[in-house]
């Protein structure tokens, strides 16, 4: 997340922001869902463990993680706190040491009421555009549970092609080679995207506290956690 720790990407339906400790309580609530844990191949963590995970991701050089916000809610006036706008997350994993131009993409729309509205599609396109223009990526890969047909269809609409199926892991692998025509298509689909420094938003006043929004959780902050000390604030979802 060092790659995008100060990057905000604005689209039409979604806004992508770095994953900070402010977002952890709601993320932790999402991951209490057995369905989401199954789809993301995740283990259930305690709140403290979620904070520790978020802190460790802040230090990683091989992950590019964004929280997905509902743009309509985020743009409301007066502006609400980000945790009330959260709908999911989207990630790029740059873990292939033999091919630094390959990024594995994972997207999760965790809020059931926000699915089937194109938010996962736009979030994927925004991070793909970011990967192509800022990270030098020329290939994308997505690993999706075999039963997750909506997510498979979404990536197929994004020009991904299935290249393998694992009966052991019960997942399919789809890939996209970013040829010049594909690069042009991605940039055309994201021509509306605006990139801004994320920390500029931190200075803006918010209109409610976590407790006012109903998030009455203890907010432990591990000493090793880096970032703005004034804030208190996986994953492939393979569901859009």
N, C-alpha and C positions, 0 to 999 in steps of 0.2 A: 504493500500500500504506500510505500515511500514514493512510488511512481505517480500517484494521483492524490497525495495527501492535501494538496491545496487547489484541487480542481473541481469545479462544478460544471456540469453539462446540462443545458436547458433545451428541452424539446417542446413539442406541442402538448403532449399528453403527460409526459413524465419529466421530472428533474432528477438528475443523478448527483449525489453528494457523497463525499468520503464517509466511511463507516466510523463513527466516533462513539465515545462512551455515552453520549446523550441518547444514542439509538438502542443501546443494549437492553433496557427493560422491555421494550416492545418486541424486539427480536426474540428475547427469551420467552415471552408469552407465545409467540408464533411456534417456537420449537417444542412447546408442550404437546403439539398436535402429533399424534401417531402417524397420521397420513403424511404430513410434511416430512417427518423424520424418515419415513419409508421412501418417499420420493427423492429426498436429498441424500439418502444413505448416511444419515447423521445419528449420533448418539445424543441422548438427553443429558444436558449439562445443568449444573446448578447455576444460579445467578452469578455467584462469585467466579465460577469457571468461565461463564460467558464473558465477563469483564476481562479475565486473564487471556482468553482467546482473542478478544478484540485488540488488546494491547500487543499481543504477539504478532497479529496480522499487521499492525501499524509499522512494525520493524521489518517486515518481509519485503525483499526486493523482487520476488517472483510472483507476486499477486497484485492484481489491480481490482480493487473491490469498491463498489458503489452501493449505497442504499438508494432504492427507487422511491421517489415521492410522487404523489398525485399532484400534477402541475396545477390543476384547477383549485385544489385546496390550498396549495402552497402560495398561489398568487392572490388569495383572498385578502381583503383589507378589513380590519387590521390583520396583519400577518400572524398566523398561528405558529406555535412551536413545531419544529420539524417532526417530532415523534408522532404528532397527531395526523401528519400527512403521509406517513410511511405505508407502503403497500408491498414491498419486497426488496430483493437485492439482485445485483447482476455482477458477475466476476469474470476476469480473465486470469488464467493460471499459465505462467510462462515457465513451465517446469521441464521442458525437453532440452537438456543440456547440449544435445547434438544438433538441435535446430532451434535457435533463438527467434526465428521468424514465425514459429507456430504458437498459437494461443488457444487454450481450451476455454470455451465459453460456457458459463452456467447462468441460468436465470430462474428466479423464483418470484412469482406473484403470490404472496402468502395470504392476502386478504381475499376471501372467497367472493365478496361483492365486487371486487375489482378485476376479476378474471373475465376473459372473453370480450375484452374491450380494446384490445390492441396495445395495452401497456407493456406487456412482455415483448411484443414485436418491436416497439419503438425503443425500449430499453436496450434490446439486443443490437439494433441498428446503430444506436448512439455509441455503444461501447466498441462495436466493430469499426466504426468510423474513427474513433479515438485510437484504436489499436493500429489501424492502417496509417494514419497521418502522424501520430506522435510516437508510436512504439516500433514502427517499421515492420509490422506483421504482414505476412503474405499468405498465411494459411490459418484457417480456423477449424476447430474440432469441437463436437458436442457429443457427450455420452449420455444417453437417455434411457430410462427404464422401458422395457419392451411394452409394458401395458399403458404407458403414457402417450397415447395416440395424439392428443391435442398438441403436446409439445413437439412430437415428431413432425406433425403437419406444419407447425409454425416454422421450424427450421427448414423444412423443404420449401416453404414459400420464400425463405431467405436464400434460396439457391443451394442449400446444403444437399449433398448426396450421401446416401447410406453406403458405407464401405465395409462394414463388418457387423456381426451379431455374436454376442457371447451368451451361450446358454448357462454358463457357470454363474456369471454376474447378472444374468437376466437383463441385459442392456444392449442397445444398438449404438454404433458409432457412426456419426455423420461428419462429413468434411466439406470445406469450401476452399478451393484454391483461388486466390485473389488475382486473377488475370487482369490485364488493363481494362477490358470491358466490365469485369465485376467491380473493380475499384471505382470506375466511373459511376456504375449503378449505385454503389454504396454511398458515394459522395452526393449523388443526386437525391437519394432518399433522405439524406440528412443535411441538405442544404440550409434548412431552417435552424440547425443546431447552433447554439451560442455557448461559447466557453468563457467562464469567469473565474477569477480567484475565489476560492471558497471562504477564506478567512475574512474577506470583505463583508460577508453576511453576518459573521459573528458579532460585529459591532452594532447590528441593527437590534432595536428593542423587540422583545417578544411580549405577547399579550397575556400569557398564562404560564403558570408554573406546572411542573410535573404533577404535583398533588392536585392542582386545580383541574387537571385533565383526567384525574382518576388513577394516576400511576403512583400509588403509595408503596414504593419499594425502598428497602435500604439500598444505598448506592455506594457500595465499597469501591474503592479505587486503588488497585495495586500500586505499590511504590514504583514499580518498574514501568508503569504506563507513561508514555510520553504524550506531549500535546498540551493544549491549553488547559491550565490547571483551574480555570474559572468555570469550566463546564462540568456538569454531572452527567453529566450528560449535558450450508453450507450448503460451496453448497450448490449444488446444482439443484435448482429446482428444476426441475425438469418439468415445470408446469407453467404455462403462460396464462 
